[in-house]
């Protein structure tokens, strides 16, 4: 049993098709954490890789007793894999890395902020780095995001979360939401560390990715699109009413008829396009409601490797809609690891 004065840190990393660089990344991570005066566990989530990543993880789990591995049955994407990592993280603090290109040099700064009392610490790409390469309209997207107070539009490289934040996330039924944005919306004390340009290992997001991210944040965390649709409907109603007054006025006082079929066709096409746009926005919300109500699994665990450094708490229960189809149950992890070590 681990004492309270000896905290456990979980380093959770989501990987997919990274067999060629995974061993080197694990070596770098081990070098970064070896001087930390705390107990360490490393949790790798394999998001349905098909390039031999599972074999590399198997060897790492055998050679390093601090490593646990969750292999998902298929690619569940960023939402599912990061959910699996957070749900199964047992540390007093969890450092989440999205891939093997995460800058590891920020780990000491993350831990310093955590010891100062912050429960969420974000290591982010500076906003100007991510947006200058994407053009002025991406900067407009960021401006809209800030004005509407949408969470976490910037590039997140690494994040640290306290046990209380992770426990809260585990207890809530989130589905298909941007995990960093969801955690940021909880309102716990948080701070940001800017990752220098030299430490950034992956390319900035493209214009398309930035605009898609803005659209997802708008639908997930804002009522503005629905109110915009309502405003457009009211505006079109006013325009139609004024246009009808113009036609009546011309007919009564100037004995002039309507403008003919071109004006009618333009009006119909305009109204039709407004209706289609409105329906598209509404369907986005309906689709998210459907995703929540059908409660499809965020992830399915196919296989577990390694032994937990800390026993699972007695109150720990898995979301019944997140499936564990691994051949070894949670309580059998010790026997599984022993057989791997002997074999």
Phi, psi and omega in degrees: 000132185267136183283165181290332182281355180241079187292157177254131176253131176255124173256105184256130182228127177266127182230152174206121178053054181232037182299325185288337185240356188293317181297318178295321178296316180297323177296317178295318180296318179298321178294324181290326188261355187293335181267001181286135182276040181222162174287146187233140164228146179240125183243117177254132176247114180269110185274063174068040180294151179228023182243016182094008177302325181297324179291321177296316178296324179297317179294319180297318181295327178289319185280333184237113184290347180278354189264133167240149182228134170244119177257121180274152187290336180200170177293118178257003177080182184298319183297309184292316183291318178291327175297316178300319180297315183288321181297326185258008175280130186252359188284163172290341171214145181238128174255115185259128179237128182264079179104170185277358178267006180296137179287115184277345182292347181273356184302312178302320180293322176300314182292325177298316179295322178297318179292336176283353176115357178283135183262347171226128178231125184250129169260110190241151167293130177306139187301323182292330179292317183285332188259331180298326180281351185256352176101169185294328183286335173290325175294325174296321178298318178295322178297316177299318180299317180293318182295324180271002179057042175280137186280147164054058175276335183287170179283121176263123178267310181216148177224143174247134182228136179287166181298324181295320178294316181295319178298320179294316178299320181296330185273348184257146186274064180285142178221126172053041177246154176292113190300311178303320179296320179297314180295320180295331182284352181292331177094008177287160179303129182215156179214171186231140173244125178279128178274126182294157183299330180289333182272349182282123186257344182244159185289149175298156179292150179283171178301316181299317181294321179295316181291323175297320178296319177298317179299319179295318179296321180300315183285323184285325192232010184217147175265359185304315181302319179294317178294327177295319177298317179297319179296320177297320178298316178296318181296316178296324177297319178295316179298316179298320180295314180295322179295322178294324177295321178297316180297316179297316181299315180295324182289321185281313189266338183237002179052038178256139178278196180283181185273002177092182187293331179300316180294322178294318180296317179298318180296315181296316179296320179296312179296320179297317179294322177297321179294319180294318177297317180298315179297321179299317179294317180295320180296328176302317178290319180297321179298320178292324174297317179298317179298322179289319186284328180281343172052050174292150181296136176291331180199160175231121181276123179268325184205146175241143176226146175094169183244139178292133176294326180240138179299148175296135179298148183297335181274359184287125175227140180278143172306123184298345180263000172256115193269139173245100180256018180292152184287342180244126180287173183300318183289344182263012182298325181297314179296323179297313181294323180296319179294325178293319182294324181283332183268000000 
